[in-house]
């Protein structure tokens, strides 16, 4: 007698589970807030808000984007209340300087420009000079920390501003910086004194101020007239300073004697990690 055939039923295959879509990480809140703040400021400039006399858009890197910057330039064209415009470290290029200059041709209220630590060159400064031929309101411009700019172009710019009585000369600018150094300004962490014609008298004042400062990290004294005596005073200051990590003394009048003073300073100072002496007679 044959046995009945047993048929095993294969259980149904469960439906395939699709993996959930991968989401891009959310944009940090601070960036969202930064964009909102930028747009609100531009809107207030466009609306000619009489309470907005200082526009500070430092570190707003989106200004370097043509579309973002264009909105600001357009807003400045018709505004007549903003007196100070600060765009430090905001990716401003030569093209952006050209657009800013066109806006300033129409603007009659801005008197001070802070454009430090951007990305423009001598070409961008030339756009600004052309603008000043039409704009007689601007009397102070700060361009520190940009690409090396042709000294002849800077002289032309500062000559125009000095004729208006607004731009400080080098000695006044240095004194303002010395006050901040002596006052231990926590916002002053980089000191740029390139090409300031610093000799022995200014050097002594600077070194005295550096000795008691606790916030400076980088100091650039390149392309000045600092000699071995100046480095001797610097070495004494560095014996007391515990914050400076980078010191640039390139293109001065330092010899091997001055370098030896620095070596002695480094015996007691373990904070400094970089010293640039390029272009000296060592």
C-alpha positions in Angstrom: 0.0 0.0 0.0 1.5 3.3 -1.0 1.7 6.0 1.6 0.0 9.3 1.0 2.3 12.1 -0.4 2.9 14.8 2.1 3.3 18.2 0.5 5.0 20.9 2.6 3.8 24.3 2.0 6.5 27.0 1.7 5.6 29.9 4.0 5.0 33.1 2.0 7.9 35.4 1.6 7.4 38.5 3.7 7.3 41.8 1.8 10.6 43.3 1.3 11.4 46.1 3.8 12.7 49.2 2.0 15.5 50.9 3.9 14.4 54.3 5.1 15.8 57.1 3.0 19.1 58.6 4.3 18.6 62.2 5.3 21.4 64.8 5.0 22.5 66.0 8.4 20.6 69.1 9.4 22.2 72.5 9.0 23.5 73.7 12.4 21.2 76.2 14.0 23.9 78.8 14.2 24.3 78.8 10.5 20.6 79.1 10.0 20.5 81.9 12.5 23.5 83.6 10.8 21.6 83.6 7.4 18.5 84.9 9.1 20.4 87.7 10.7 22.2 88.6 7.5 18.9 88.8 5.6 17.3 90.9 8.3 20.1 93.4 8.2 20.0 93.6 4.4 16.2 94.1 4.6 16.7 96.9 7.2 19.2 98.6 4.9 16.9 98.3 2.0 14.0 99.8 4.1 16.3 102.8 5.0 15.8 102.2 8.7 16.8 105.5 10.4 17.9 103.6 13.5 20.5 101.5 11.6 23.6 103.7 11.3 26.2 101.0 11.7 26.1 97.8 9.6 28.5 95.2 10.9 28.6 92.1 8.8 32.0 90.7 9.8 32.6 87.0 9.1 29.6 86.8 6.8 31.2 84.6 4.2 28.1 84.5 2.1 28.8 88.1 1.0 31.5 86.7 -1.2 28.7 84.9 -3.2 27.6 87.1 -6.1 23.9 86.7 -5.4 24.1 87.3 -1.7 26.4 90.3 -2.1 24.3 91.8 -4.9 21.4 92.2 -2.5 23.5 94.2 0.0 25.0 96.4 -2.7 21.6 97.2 -4.1 20.3 98.0 -0.6 23.3 100.4 0.1 22.7 102.3 -3.1 19.5 104.1 -1.8 20.2 104.1 1.9 21.0 107.4 3.5 21.3 106.5 7.2 24.2 104.0 7.4 27.4 105.7 8.4 29.7 102.7 9.2 30.0 99.6 7.0 32.1 96.8 8.3 32.7 93.7 6.1 35.8 92.2 7.8 36.7 88.6 6.9 33.7 88.2 4.5 35.3 86.8 1.3 35.2 90.1 -0.6 37.0 89.7 -3.9 38.0 92.2 -6.6 34.7 91.6 -8.3 32.8 92.3 -5.1 34.9 95.5 -4.6 33.8 96.6 -8.1 30.1 96.1 -7.2 30.6 97.8 -3.8 32.3 100.8 -5.5 29.3 101.2 -7.8 26.9 101.2 -4.8 29.1 103.8 -3.0 28.9 106.0 -6.0 25.2 106.5 -5.2 25.5 106.4 -1.4 25.9 109.7 0.5 25.9 108.6 4.1 28.7 106.1 4.7 31.8 107.7 6.0 33.8 104.7 7.3 34.6 101.4 5.7 36.2 98.4 7.4 37.4 95.9 4.9 40.1 94.0 6.7 41.1 90.4 6.0 39.3 89.8 2.7 40.4 88.5 -0.6 40.8 91.5 -2.9 44.0 92.8 -4.4 45.3 96.1 -5.8 42.7 95.9 -8.5 39.9 96.1 -5.9 41.5 99.1 -4.2 41.6 100.9 -7.6 37.9 100.4 -7.9 37.5 102.1 -4.6 39.8 105.0 -5.6 37.6 105.6 -8.7 34.6 105.6 -6.5 36.1 108.3 -4.2 36.3 110.7 -7.2 32.5 110.8 -7.0 31.9 110.1 -3.4 33.1 112.8 -1.0 31.6 111.4 2.1 34.0 108.5 2.9 36.9 109.7 4.9 38.2 106.5 6.6 39.0 103.1 5.1 40.8 100.1 6.7 42.3 97.5 4.4 44.6 95.6 6.7 45.1 91.9 6.1 44.3 91.7 2.4 46.7 90.5 -0.3 49.8 92.6 -0.6 48.6 95.9 -2.2 50.8 98.1 -4.4 52.2 100.8 -2.1 51.7 103.4 -4.8 48.0 102.6 -4.9 47.7 102.7 -1.2 49.5 106.1 -1.2 47.0 107.4 -3.7 44.1 106.1 -1.6 45.4 107.5 1.7 46.3 110.8 0.0 42.6 111.3 -1.0 41.5 110.4 2.5 44.0 112.6 4.2 42.9 115.5 2.1 39.5 115.0 3.8 41.1 114.9 7.2 39.6 111.5 8.1 42.3 108.8 7.8 44.7 108.5 10.7 48.4 108.6 9.9 50.6 105.6 10.8 51.6 107.1 14.2 48.0 107.6 15.2 47.0 104.2 14.0 49.9 102.7 16.0 48.9 104.5 19.1 45.4 103.2 18.9 46.7 99.7 18.6 49.1 100.2 21.5 46.2 101.3 23.7 44.4 98.1 22.8 47.5 96.0 23.5 48.1 97.7 26.9 44.5 97.4 27.8 44.6 93.6 27.1 41.8 93.7 24.6 40.6 90.1 24.3 39.4 90.7 20.7 42.9 91.6 19.5 44.6 88.3 18.9 46.5 89.1 15.7 48.7 92.2 15.4 49.5 93.3 11.8 52.2 96.0 11.7 53.7 95.2 8.3 55.4 98.0 6.5 54.7 100.6 9.2 58.2 102.1 9.1 58.8 101.0 12.7 62.2 102.1 14.1 63.7 102.2 17.5 61.3 104.7 19.2 58.2 102.9 18.1 59.8 99.5 18.7 60.4 100.2 22.4 56.8 101.3 22.9 55.5 98.1 21.1 57.8 95.8 23.1 56.7 97.3 26.4 53.1 96.8 25.5 53.7 93.2 24.4 55.3 92.2 27.6 52.1 92.6 29.6 49.6 91.3 27.0 47.8 88.0 27.5 45.7 87.7 24.3 47.9 88.3 21.3 48.7 85.1 19.4 50.3 86.2 16.1 52.5 89.3 15.6 53.6 90.5 12.2 56.4 93.1 12.2 57.8 92.4 8.8 59.1 95.0 6.4 60.1 97.5 9.0 63.3 99.0 10.3 63.8 96.8 13.3 67.5 96.1 14.0 69.4 94.0 16.6 68.7 96.5 19.4 65.0 96.2 18.5 65.2 92.4 18.7 67.0 92.8 22.1 64.0 94.7 23.4 61.7 92.1 21.9 63.5 89.3 23.6 63.0 90.9 27.0 59.3 91.4 26.2 59.0 87.7 25.2 60.5 86.6 28.5 57.3 87.9 30.1 54.8 87.2 27.4 53.0 83.8 27.6 50.4 84.1 24.7 52.3 84.8 21.5 52.9 81.7 19.4 53.9 83.2 16.0 56.3 86.1 15.4 57.1 87.4 11.9 60.2 89.6 11.6 60.9 89.1 7.9 62.5 91.9 5.8 64.0 93.9 8.7 67.6 94.9 9.6 68.4 92.0 11.9 71.8 90.2 11.8 73.0 87.1 13.5 73.4 89.0 16.8 69.7 89.7 16.8 69.0 86.0 16.1 71.1 85.1 19.1 69.0 87.4 21.3 65.9 85.5 20.1 67.6 82.2 20.9 68.2 83.4 24.5 64.5 84.4 24.8 63.4 80.9 23.6 65.4 79.3 26.5 62.7 80.7 28.9 59.7 81.1 26.6 58.1 77.8 25.6 55.0 79.3 24.0 56.5 80.5 20.7 56.3 77.8 17.9 57.2 79.9 14.8 59.6 82.8 14.1 60.0 84.1 10.5 63.4 85.9 9.9 63.4 85.6 6.1 65.0 88.5 4.2 67.3 89.6 7.1 71.2 89.5 7.0 71.7 86.3 9.0 
